[in-house]
């Protein structure tokens, strides 16, 4: 059984930082592209960033230069370091595991990030 367990989000002030983590189990981690998505109420889920098993990263334009995605293949964990947070970054963030070969696709339960003074 595949599980993606995200860390708790939290409340940060504008300009602050927060790191999310997602621990994967039940899959061969190195075979998966790991990503972070977010979804605001009434909007489609959107890609924030993803990272291949080899460390190639991809970011949404809205977070470039502020967010950094990384992965530790020895711990089956992916991270999202979020700096210079803005109120518009506040929403639910989801961890994703995608296997380009088998097209398997898994989601975490989501974690709430709130940016407010």
Secondary structure as GFF3:
##gff-version 3
##sequence-region A 1 117
A	DSSP	beta_strand	3	6	.	.	.	ID=ss1
A	DSSP	beta_strand	10	12	.	.	.	ID=ss2
A	DSSP	beta_strand	18	25	.	.	.	ID=ss3
A	DSSP	three_ten_helix	29	31	.	.	.	ID=ss4
A	DSSP	beta_strand	33	39	.	.	.	ID=ss5
A	DSSP	beta_strand	46	51	.	.	.	ID=ss6
A	DSSP	beta_strand	57	59	.	.	.	ID=ss7
A	DSSP	beta_strand	67	72	.	.	.	ID=ss8
A	DSSP	beta_strand	77	82	.	.	.	ID=ss9
A	DSSP	three_ten_helix	87	89	.	.	.	ID=ss10
A	DSSP	beta_strand	91	98	.	.	.	ID=ss11
A	DSSP	beta_strand	105	107	.	.	.	ID=ss12
A	DSSP	beta_strand	111	115	.	.	.	ID=ss13
###
